[in-house]
Amino acid sequence: MKLVSFDVWNTLLDINVMLDVMAVELSKLMGACIVDVVEGMMLTRERIKRMRAGTQGDPEKALEESQEMLAELLGTDVELVRRAAARATLKVGDEMVLPGAKEALEGVRRKGLKVTVTGNVMFWPGSYTRLLLERFGLMDYIEGTFFADEVLAYKPMPEMFRKPLDAFGVKPEDAIHIGDTYAEDFEGALKAGLWAVWINPEAEEVRRIHERGFEVPGVEGILEVLERIERG
């Protein structure tokens, strides 16, 4: 194994923390009830995830589509959605770093492997996510960042998984991707020829569930997976 690709949201960072702060900021900007804003954000997220699972929508406008859909559902200006996302990026605290995230990144780097992140975008650009990874010290372990609005594709499209491989000259069979979403992360990586790890919080242990795939209870499970692959 030569490269480990990490999903970001709900793998390294808790997206609910970011969404909660963004909802507060958006409700302030709109002068609206926060319950309505939260509901609108949840409905929009579900709709977008369904679209992406079926690789619908325009991958070159993945960010704009999500912002415009949320603004339309809430009956507000898209600029307020963008401002709320910017405010949230400035205000969130390090409680959004998930348990085991730093240990997993550090452990993979200690093994001498390349570390990248491969993330979809929704409501805020990949550059904001990169800023958060930098703020909380995670970028110290990461050598490449690949976000949907910059790659102009989104998971589970194979282009998203191949971009990091091309950047570092790594073959798919020498790379592994870990993430919390079964369709986007696990199935997407397998279809692109990589090894895959699905983070399932309900899992009780690290378990092999495919010829090239594993299920783990948390992100630090990647270290045990790598040891198992090394042992053959």
Secondary structure, DSSP 8 states (H G I E B T S, - for coil): --EEEE--BTTTB-HHHHHHHHHHHHHHHHT--HHHHHHHHHHHHHHHHHHHHTT-S-GGGHHHHHHHHHHHHHTS-HHHHHHHHHHHHHH--GGGB-TTHHHHHHHHHHTT-EEEEEE--SSS-HHHHHHHHHHTTGGGG-SEEEEHHHHT--TTSHHHHHHHHHHHT--GGGEEEEES-IIIIIIHHHHTT-EEEEE-TT--S-EEEETTEEEESSTTHHHHHHHHHHH-
